[in-house]
Structures are given as C-alpha cells and as structure tokens.
Amino acid sequence: MLPENVICAGGYGTDKGFCQGDSGGPLVCNGKAAGVVSYNWGKNCRYPNRPNVYTDVSKYLPWIRKIMKDC
C-alpha cells in the first residue's frame, strides 16, 4: 500500500518510466502542478509493471502557501 501523499501516473505498461535525474519534475494536469516526481518502483527507467510515483502537491498546499508568504 502506498502512502496518501502520492499519485501514481504514467509509466505503467510502457518503457516511459522516469529515471535518475528526473526528481523534482512536474506532473501537470490542466495547466496546474499536481505532483512532483518522486520515484518509480524498481528504480529502473524501463520497468513496465509499475507506475511512476509523484508526491501529491495538494497534500502540501498549507506548507507551500506559508513558505511563499514568508518569501
């Protein structure tokens, strides 16, 4: 079971998994940042049996807003 603060998207059933160096990249939905590249299962760029895993930005909005306010 995955934690509630992640989104699985893309990579599954393909060789399009993200790789080392992709961390921090965006998952954009309808022009808005929905996730941040976190990891893929198997730590292999071409591991088609597992999806890519993103950190769910919505779970951190209060913290993001606080940090942005303090800038």
HURAKA-V966560 format. One record per residue. N is the residue number from 1. PHI is phi in whole degrees, 0 to 359 (NA if undefined). PSI is psi in whole degrees, -180 to 180 (* if undefined). OMEGA is omega in radians with two decimals (none if undefined). Layout:
# HURAKA-V966560
((N,PHI,PSI,OMEGA) (N,PHI,PSI,OMEGA))
This chain:
# HURAKA-V966560
((1,NA,139,3.13) (2,268,154,3.08) (3,293,161,-3.09) (4,288,-10,-3.08) (5,262,23,3.12) (6,232,160,3.06) (7,234,132,3.02) (8,262,128,-3.12) (9,203,133,3.06) (10,69,170,3.09) (11,86,-34,-3.06) (12,290,130,3.12) (13,75,10,3.14) (14,225,178,2.98) (15,253,32,-3.07) (16,253,27,3.09) (17,294,151,3.08) (18,282,163,-2.94) (19,236,178,3.02) (20,304,137,-3.12) (21,96,-12,3.13) (22,272,-11,-3.10) (23,306,137,-3.14) (24,93,-11,3.11) (25,291,156,-3.05) (26,272,152,2.83) (27,252,112,-3.06) (28,252,130,3.10) (29,232,122,-3.13) (30,53,40,3.08) (31,79,7,-3.13) (32,238,144,3.09) (33,290,119,3.14) (34,255,-28,-3.09) (35,206,168,3.10) (36,233,131,-3.13) (37,308,126,3.14) (38,246,-64,3.13) (39,195,167,2.96) (40,238,146,3.14) (41,297,142,3.11) (42,86,-9,3.13) (43,50,38,-3.10) (44,226,128,-3.09) (45,298,-26,-3.10) (46,240,58,-3.12) (47,248,87,-2.94) (48,288,-10,-3.08) (49,271,2,-3.13) (50,223,146,3.11) (51,277,165,2.96) (52,288,150,-3.13) (53,239,126,-3.14) (54,246,148,2.95) (55,285,131,-3.11) (56,282,109,-3.09) (57,301,-36,-3.08) (58,300,-27,-3.13) (59,287,-13,-3.07) (60,241,11,-3.09) (61,302,-43,3.10) (62,302,-43,3.12) (63,295,-44,3.13) (64,300,-45,3.14) (65,298,-40,3.12) (66,296,-46,-3.14) (67,297,-43,-3.13) (68,294,-36,3.12) (69,294,-37,-3.10) (70,282,-9,-3.11) (71,281,*,none))
